[in-house]
Amino acid sequence: MGIKPTYIKAIGSDLLKDHIEHFSGDFEQNKVAVAKTTNIVSKRVRNRVAGYITRKINTKRIS
């Protein structure tokens, strides 16, 4: 069973809405910020959320 994309998008959108000042266009920094602002234990989920946030910031589609 995999990680559903809607789960990743929901977490990423909530983090951007509440903690946008912690995130940037750099994936490595976003990994650390996701780990600090959430209680996600799984490295795979953390990386997918950080990648989603990085992609959203770099394409300027923050809603």
N, CA, C and O atoms as a GROMACS GRO file, in nm:
protein
  252
    1MET      N    1   0.084  -0.117   0.000
    1MET     CA    2   0.000   0.000   0.000
    1MET      C    3   0.089   0.124   0.000
    1MET      O    4   0.179   0.137   0.082
    2GLY      N    5   0.062   0.214  -0.092
    2GLY     CA    6   0.146   0.333  -0.107
    2GLY      C    7   0.089   0.454  -0.034
    2GLY      O    8  -0.013   0.447   0.035
    3ILE      N    9   0.157   0.562  -0.052
    3ILE     CA   10   0.115   0.688   0.006
    3ILE      C   11   0.027   0.759  -0.096
    3ILE      O   12   0.068   0.778  -0.211
    4LYS      N   13  -0.092   0.797  -0.057
    4LYS     CA   14  -0.183   0.862  -0.150
    4LYS      C   15  -0.141   1.006  -0.176
    4LYS      O   16  -0.108   1.079  -0.082
    5PRO      N   17  -0.142   1.047  -0.302
    5PRO     CA   18  -0.104   1.186  -0.335
    5PRO      C   19  -0.194   1.290  -0.267
    5PRO      O   20  -0.147   1.399  -0.235
    6THR      N   21  -0.320   1.258  -0.244
    6THR     CA   22  -0.407   1.354  -0.177
    6THR      C   23  -0.363   1.377  -0.033
    6THR      O   24  -0.380   1.487   0.019
    7TYR      N   25  -0.308   1.277   0.031
    7TYR     CA   26  -0.256   1.289   0.167
    7TYR      C   27  -0.136   1.383   0.168
    7TYR      O   28  -0.126   1.470   0.255
    8ILE      N   29  -0.045   1.366   0.073
    8ILE     CA   30   0.074   1.450   0.062
    8ILE      C   31   0.033   1.594   0.035
    8ILE      O   32   0.083   1.687   0.099
    9LYS      N   33  -0.059   1.614  -0.059
    9LYS     CA   34  -0.103   1.749  -0.094
    9LYS      C   35  -0.174   1.816   0.022
    9LYS      O   36  -0.157   1.937   0.043
   10ALA      N   37  -0.253   1.742   0.096
   10ALA     CA   38  -0.325   1.800   0.210
   10ALA      C   39  -0.227   1.848   0.318
   10ALA      O   40  -0.241   1.958   0.370
   11ILE      N   41  -0.130   1.764   0.350
   11ILE     CA   42  -0.030   1.803   0.450
   11ILE      C   43   0.051   1.923   0.401
   11ILE      O   44   0.071   2.019   0.475
   12GLY      N   45   0.096   1.916   0.277
   12GLY     CA   46   0.177   2.025   0.221
   12GLY      C   47   0.102   2.156   0.215
   12GLY      O   48   0.158   2.261   0.248
   13SER      N   49  -0.024   2.153   0.174
   13SER     CA   50  -0.104   2.275   0.167
   13SER      C   51  -0.128   2.334   0.305
   13SER      O   52  -0.121   2.456   0.323
   14ASP      N   53  -0.155   2.249   0.403
   14ASP     CA   54  -0.175   2.298   0.540
   14ASP      C   55  -0.047   2.361   0.595
   14ASP      O   56  -0.052   2.465   0.661
   15LEU      N   57   0.067   2.298   0.568
   15LEU     CA   58   0.194   2.354   0.616
   15LEU      C   59   0.224   2.488   0.551
   15LEU      O   60   0.270   2.580   0.617
   16LEU      N   61   0.197   2.499   0.421
   16LEU     CA   62   0.221   2.626   0.353
   16LEU      C   63   0.128   2.735   0.405
   16LEU      O   64   0.166   2.851   0.416
   17LYS      N   65   0.006   2.697   0.437
   17LYS     CA   66  -0.090   2.794   0.487
   17LYS      C   67  -0.050   2.845   0.626
   17LYS      O   68  -0.062   2.964   0.654
   18ASP      N   69  -0.003   2.756   0.711
   18ASP     CA   70   0.026   2.792   0.850
   18ASP      C   71   0.170   2.833   0.877
   18ASP      O   72   0.195   2.913   0.967
   19HIS      N   73   0.266   2.779   0.802
   19HIS     CA   74   0.408   2.800   0.832
   19HIS      C   75   0.489   2.837   0.708
   19HIS      O   76   0.599   2.785   0.691
   20ILE      N   77   0.438   2.923   0.623
   20ILE     CA   78   0.507   2.954   0.497
   20ILE      C   79   0.645   3.016   0.520
   20ILE      O   80   0.734   3.002   0.436
   21GLU      N   81   0.663   3.084   0.632
   21GLU     CA   82   0.792   3.150   0.659
   21GLU      C   83   0.904   3.050   0.683
   21GLU      O   84   1.021   3.088   0.676
   22HIS      N   85   0.872   2.924   0.711
   22HIS     CA   86   0.974   2.822   0.736
   22HIS      C   87   1.026   2.756   0.608
   22HIS      O   88   1.126   2.684   0.612
   23PHE      N   89   0.960   2.779   0.495
   23PHE     CA   90   0.991   2.705   0.373
   23PHE      C   91   1.053   2.795   0.267
   23PHE      O   92   1.029   2.915   0.263
   24SER      N   93   1.133   2.732   0.180
   24SER     CA   94   1.198   2.803   0.071
   24SER      C   95   1.193   2.715  -0.054
   24SER      O   96   1.122   2.614  -0.058
   25GLY      N   97   1.267   2.754  -0.155
   25GLY     CA   98   1.272   2.678  -0.278
   25GLY      C   99   1.375   2.566  -0.276
   25GLY      O  100   1.397   2.500  -0.377
   26ASP      N  101   1.439   2.544  -0.161
   26ASP     CA  102   1.544   2.442  -0.149
   26ASP      C  103   1.488   2.317  -0.080
   26ASP      O  104   1.436   2.325   0.031
   27PHE      N  105   1.500   2.204  -0.147
   27PHE     CA  106   1.447   2.078  -0.095
   27PHE      C  107   1.510   2.038   0.037
   27PHE      O  108   1.440   1.995   0.129
   28GLU      N  109   1.641   2.052   0.049
   28GLU     CA  110   1.711   2.010   0.171
   28GLU      C  111   1.665   2.091   0.293
   28GLU      O  112   1.646   2.035   0.400
   29GLN      N  113   1.646   2.220   0.276
   29GLN     CA  114   1.597   2.303   0.386
   29GLN      C  115   1.453   2.268   0.419
   29GLN      O  116   1.414   2.270   0.536
   30ASN      N  117   1.374   2.236   0.318
   30ASN     CA  118   1.234   2.201   0.341
   30ASN      C  119   1.220   2.069   0.415
   30ASN      O  120   1.127   2.052   0.494
   31LYS      N  121   1.311   1.975   0.392
   31LYS     CA  122   1.308   1.849   0.467
   31LYS      C  123   1.323   1.875   0.616
   31LYS      O  124   1.250   1.818   0.697
   32VAL      N  125   1.416   1.961   0.651
   32VAL     CA  126   1.438   1.995   0.791
   32VAL      C  127   1.317   2.069   0.848
   32VAL      O  128   1.275   2.042   0.960
   33ALA      N  129   1.261   2.160   0.771
   33ALA     CA  130   1.146   2.238   0.818
   33ALA      C  131   1.024   2.149   0.838
   33ALA      O  132   0.949   2.168   0.934
   34VAL      N  133   1.002   2.052   0.749
   34VAL     CA  134   0.889   1.960   0.764
   34VAL      C  135   0.909   1.876   0.890
   34VAL      O  136   0.813   1.853   0.965
   35ALA      N  137   1.030   1.831   0.914
   35ALA     CA  138   1.058   1.751   1.033
   35ALA      C  139   1.034   1.831   1.161
   35ALA      O  140   0.988   1.776   1.261
   36LYS      N  141   1.065   1.961   1.158
   36LYS     CA  142   1.048   2.044   1.278
   36LYS      C  143   0.903   2.083   1.301
   36LYS      O  144   0.860   2.094   1.416
   37THR      N  145   0.826   2.105   1.194
   37THR     CA  146   0.690   2.156   1.210
   37THR      C  147   0.584   2.047   1.218
   37THR      O  148   0.468   2.076   1.246
   38THR      N  149   0.621   1.922   1.192
   38THR     CA  150   0.524   1.812   1.198
   38THR      C  151   0.579   1.700   1.285
   38THR      O  152   0.692   1.706   1.333
   39ASN      N  153   0.497   1.599   1.304
   39ASN     CA  154   0.542   1.481   1.377
   39ASN      C  155   0.547   1.360   1.284
   39ASN      O  156   0.522   1.247   1.326
   40ILE      N  157   0.580   1.384   1.157
   40ILE     CA  158   0.593   1.275   1.059
   40ILE      C  159   0.718   1.194   1.092
   40ILE      O  160   0.828   1.249   1.099
   41VAL      N  161   0.701   1.065   1.111
   41VAL     CA  162   0.812   0.978   1.148
   41VAL      C  163   0.877   0.918   1.023
   41VAL      O  164   0.998   0.900   1.019
   42SER      N  165   0.796   0.889   0.924
   42SER     CA  166   0.843   0.822   0.803
   42SER      C  167   0.928   0.916   0.717
   42SER      O  168   0.885   1.027   0.684
   43LYS      N  169   1.048   0.872   0.683
   43LYS     CA  170   1.137   0.951   0.600
   43LYS      C  171   1.079   0.968   0.460
   43LYS      O  172   1.094   1.074   0.399
   44ARG      N  173   1.014   0.866   0.409
   44ARG     CA  174   0.956   0.872   0.275
   44ARG      C  175   0.843   0.975   0.266
   44ARG      O  176   0.836   1.051   0.170
   45VAL      N  177   0.756   0.976   0.365
   45VAL     CA  178   0.646   1.073   0.367
   45VAL      C  179   0.702   1.214   0.384
   45VAL      O  180   0.657   1.306   0.316
   46ARG      N  181   0.799   1.231   0.474
   46ARG     CA  182   0.861   1.362   0.495
   46ARG      C  183   0.922   1.415   0.366
   46ARG      O  184   0.906   1.533   0.334
   47ASN      N  185   0.993   1.330   0.294
   47ASN     CA  186   1.057   1.373   0.170
   47ASN      C  187   0.955   1.407   0.063
   47ASN      O  188   0.975   1.501  -0.014
   48ARG      N  189   0.846   1.332   0.056
   48ARG     CA  190   0.744   1.361  -0.044
   48ARG      C  191   0.674   1.492  -0.014
   48ARG      O  192   0.643   1.568  -0.105
   49VAL      N  193   0.647   1.519   0.114
   49VAL     CA  194   0.584   1.646   0.152
   49VAL      C  195   0.681   1.761   0.122
   49VAL      O  196   0.639   1.864   0.068
   50ALA      N  197   0.807   1.746   0.155
   50ALA     CA  198   0.906   1.849   0.128
   50ALA      C  199   0.920   1.874  -0.022
   50ALA      O  200   0.934   1.988  -0.065
   51GLY      N  201   0.916   1.769  -0.101
   51GLY     CA  202   0.923   1.784  -0.246
   51GLY      C  203   0.802   1.855  -0.301
   51GLY      O  204   0.814   1.938  -0.392
   52TYR      N  205   0.686   1.824  -0.248
   52TYR     CA  206   0.563   1.891  -0.292
   52TYR      C  207   0.570   2.041  -0.259
   52TYR      O  208   0.536   2.124  -0.343
   53ILE      N  209   0.613   2.074  -0.139
   53ILE     CA  210   0.624   2.214  -0.099
   53ILE      C  211   0.727   2.287  -0.185
   53ILE      O  212   0.703   2.400  -0.227
   54THR      N  213   0.840   2.224  -0.211
   54THR     CA  214   0.943   2.284  -0.294
   54THR      C  215   0.890   2.311  -0.434
   54THR      O  216   0.914   2.418  -0.491
   55ARG      N  217   0.818   2.216  -0.489
   55ARG     CA  218   0.760   2.232  -0.622
   55ARG      C  219   0.659   2.347  -0.625
   55ARG      O  220   0.658   2.426  -0.720
   56LYS      N  221   0.576   2.356  -0.522
   56LYS     CA  222   0.476   2.464  -0.515
   56LYS      C  223   0.544   2.601  -0.506
   56LYS      O  224   0.502   2.695  -0.573
   57ILE      N  225   0.648   2.612  -0.425
   57ILE     CA  226   0.716   2.740  -0.409
   57ILE      C  227   0.791   2.778  -0.537
   57ILE      O  228   0.787   2.894  -0.578
   58ASN      N  229   0.858   2.683  -0.598
   58ASN     CA  230   0.935   2.714  -0.719
   58ASN      C  231   0.849   2.748  -0.839
   58ASN      O  232   0.895   2.816  -0.931
   59THR      N  233   0.725   2.701  -0.842
   59THR     CA  234   0.638   2.733  -0.954
   59THR      C  235   0.544   2.848  -0.921
   59THR      O  236   0.462   2.886  -1.004
   60LYS      N  237   0.555   2.905  -0.800
   60LYS     CA  238   0.477   3.022  -0.757
   60LYS      C  239   0.326   2.999  -0.761
   60LYS      O  240   0.250   3.091  -0.790
   61ARG      N  241   0.283   2.875  -0.732
   61ARG     CA  242   0.141   2.844  -0.730
   61ARG      C  243   0.093   2.827  -0.587
   61ARG      O  244   0.022   2.731  -0.556
   62ILE      N  245   0.130   2.916  -0.501
   62ILE     CA  246   0.088   2.908  -0.362
   62ILE      C  247  -0.052   2.968  -0.353
   62ILE      O  248  -0.074   3.084  -0.390
   63SER      N  249  -0.145   2.889  -0.303
   63SER     CA  250  -0.283   2.938  -0.293
   63SER      C  251  -0.324   2.960  -0.151
   63SER      O  252  -0.438   3.001  -0.126
   0.00000   0.00000   0.00000
